Amino acid sequence: MQNKSDQSFFQYWDESPNDWGRLLKEKSQTQTKTIKVPVLWGVHEQVPGIRDFSKQSRFKLEKVLTLAQEQSLQIELILGFPPHSLSFPGWLEDSVVLERVPGVLWEDSPPYFSTVEVPSPRDPKIKESYEAFLEEVGSIVSLYIAPDGPVTDIFFDLSPLEFSQSLMSAPAYLETLSRRYPDIDTFNSRFHTHYKSLSAVISSSGSKIAETKRPWVFAYDYQWCRKAMVEKYFLDLQKLQMTQGFRRVFKMRSMADRSGCELQGGLALCFESALVQKGNCEAISPLVLGEQVIHSNAQAFQMAKVTSELCKSLKLPFFLSSQLEGLVVAGLRTHVIFVTGKYLSSVEGRILMEHVEAGGTIFFPFGLPQFDENLESLGFVAVGMKTPVKILENEWFQVKKGLGHIYFPAKSIAFNRTQDWVRWVENLANQIQGTHNG
C-alpha cells in the first residue's frame, strides 16, 4: 500500500494506542507536516454489519484525529481499497466478483508476470456493504474537516479497478467501449477484422484475435475504458448523500504513477506506457489481458524493466508516458530519450511537441512514432526539415521545432542484446553530461 521509504504513513491499527501520541509527536518534529492515514474496512468491520470505531482501543479513529490535531499535523485520509490484506474484511463470501491485478502490486516478492485475484469494488454485495461502512466513517470524519480540524483531504483508492486486467468481463465494459467505437465498422476498419458486434470483440476468443492483430491499439483501448470506468465509479460515490459532509475534500487517489516528473536539465528516459504499468510502489508490470502475456507486451515489459534499473544505476530520472500530463521542466536544457515503437497517443504526442518547442530535446532511438490511437498520422516531422548529424557513431536526423530539437536515427540501430542498449544509454549520458559541464 505504501512506499516503504515513505515515513508520512501512520497505520494506527498496527501500533499500540499507548504509542500514538509519541509517534505523532515524532512525525510533527520532522519536515513532514502532513500524514497519510488509511482507514481500512477490514480493520473496523470484522463481523458483517458490526463496525467498531471506538470499543477496542486500537480502532479509536477519533482519538487518532484528535492527537494529530494536538500536534498541528494535517491528515490525508485514505479510504477505499488500497493494496493491503485488510482492505477487505475476511468474512466476504467466496462467490464475490474478483479482479485480476498484477501480483507486484499486492504481494512483496511475486514473479514478474504473476497476477492475483482480489475482491472487486464493483460487486453489488461489496458495494452495498462498503457504502454502509463509508457512511459511518463520514459521520465521524465530517467533524474533523479543515480548517477547524486536521483532515485536509480524503482520498478514495480504487486500486483493484485501476489495475484490473479482467474488466472486459464487466457489464459496463461493453458500454464504455461503445464510446470509443460508436459502430462495429469503425473497429473493424482499425483492426482489419470482421466482427459482427462489439460484444464479439470482448469475448475470450474475439479479444485474443484483436489483441494479436494490433497489440498497442488494443492495450490503449483497454486502458482508456478502464480509466473511464474507474472515474465513473468515483463520480457515483460523490453523488451519494453520505459523502456530502466531506465532498469538498473528497478526491480520487490514483495508485497508478501519473504523478508527473520534474526534470532539472540533463538527461531523462521516458517509456511509452500502453503495454506496461507502474504503481507508486515503483514496480513495473506488463499488461496481461488474456490467459498469457502476449509477445509484444512481454518485450515491452522486459525493456522497461531493464531501462528502469539502468536509470537507477546512472541516477537518471525514469518515467512512463502516462506521467507526461504532470511533466514539469525546470531545466531548459533537458534531454529526453523516449522509448516507443510506431504508436503514441495523440495527447502524449502533443505534450512532447510542446516540450520541444519550449526548448527541450527528444531522442527517439527506435525511430519516430508514426500513428496515434486512431491510426492517424502524428506528423512529428515535416518534409524537408531534416538535417543529418552524427551521434555516437550513428547517422541521425535532427529536426528543429521551435526552440528545441527532435533526433531519430537515419537507419535502425541494432540493439541485439540488452548490453547494447545499456551501453548506448551510458555513452549518450556521458556525452550530454560532458556537453553540460563544458
ABEGO torsion letter per residue (X at the ends): XBBAABAABBBAAABBAAAAAAAAAAAAABABABBBBBBBAAAABABBGBBBAAABAAABAAAAAAAAAAAGBBBBBBBEBBBBAAABBAABBAABBBBBBBAAAABABBBAABBBBBBBAABAAAAAAAAAAAAAAAAAAAAABOAABABABBBBBAAAAAABAAAAABAAAAAAAAAABABAAAAAAAAGBABABAAAAABAAAAAAAAAABAAAAAAAAAAAAAAAAAAAAAAAAABAAAAAAAAABBBBBABBAAEBBBAEEBBBBBBAAABBBBAAGBBBBBBABABBBAAAAAAAAAAAAAAAAAAAAGBBBBBAAAAAABBBABABBBBBBBBBABBBAAAAAAAAAAAAAGBBBBBAAEBBABBAAGBBAGABBBGABBBBBBGGBBBBBBBBEABBBBBBABBBBBABAAAAAAAAAAAAAAAAAAAAX
